[in-house]
Every structure is written in structure tokens, then in C-alpha cells.
């Protein structure tokens, strides 16, 4: 990531909107934004192959569900945040992974310029490819600031996407079980 290029670009934007880039409150903004971008786009540095390494010697064949995982990402269309909660479920076919590894995979993929639909599918695909489960399902529920603060200006509206693989697609009762577990408020 070229932080100096980002600084120059931010300075051009500030100048373009008519801001005085030498003003005390704003003169360090290009550098601050470049450091922020290095952090929020850090997922560009990690290859997908480094994700979800199975735990040796452990097996399980019942549903594993992580729900209400907070996340944020940046919409690649307007470079504004979208944020919300993700729900990840898989039914192992012998291989399991540390549950924090599923969250790390979500975080890594979200720390790239994204669209919600692709983020949802990428996560399900990585789980399917790396763990070869009987099935997996990812649901993401998010608010997009490009819809909340500009354009149609509908704050609070949510977009829900899902990616369904394997037994979650072919067996309605399995999909229903996952959805019921997400709804539970224990």
C-alpha cells in the first residue's frame, strides 16, 4: 500500500471540495487518512489460502454456529462504510476449525473494498473449499452509509444477504434449524 499516494489523493480531494489544506485542523488529515486506510484495507495483504486451517486430530459432525458477529467494511462503490452482524454456520465433515478462525476470515475479507453480496459468498466459498463441510450458510445483515447519509437517505434500512452451500441448500430442515438458532435470544 502506497501511503504517500493516498496522502496526495486526500489532499486533492480536500482542495477539490474547497477546503484550505493548510488550515491547522486539517493539515494533518491526509496523513491520518492514509494510516486509517492502511488499517481498514489490511485484508488486501493476506491471501485467502492462509485462512481456516483445520485443527489436527479433532472431529465433529453437528452444526457449528457463530451468530451476531459485528463487522464493518467499506463499500467499493462510494468508499463509505457498511456495518452490521454476520452469522456463520457449518456442519463439519470431519474437519473443524477454531471458531475464532471463522471470525478472522470474516474480518480479513471485510477489510477489502467490498460489496456485501460478494463478502457473503466469499466467506461461504472459503469455508466450503478449506473445510469441505457437509454444508455451510452465511447471513449478513448490514446498514450501508451510502444509503443512509446520501442518495435515498434512508438511515436504519438494512440489507440482508445469504450464501447457502451443501446440506443447508438441499435440506430445508437444516436451513430452518440454523435460522431458528439465529433468532433465539438466550
Protein Blocks (a to p, Z undefined) as FASTA:
>chain_A
ZZklmmmmmmmmmmmnopafkbmklmmmmmmmmmmmmmmmmmmmpcfklgoiacehiacf
bdcddehiacddddfklopacddddddddddehiacdfklmmmmmmmmmmcccdfklmmm
mmmmmmmmmnopabdcdddddddfklmmgmjopghiacdddddehjllmmmklmmmmmmm
mmpcZZ
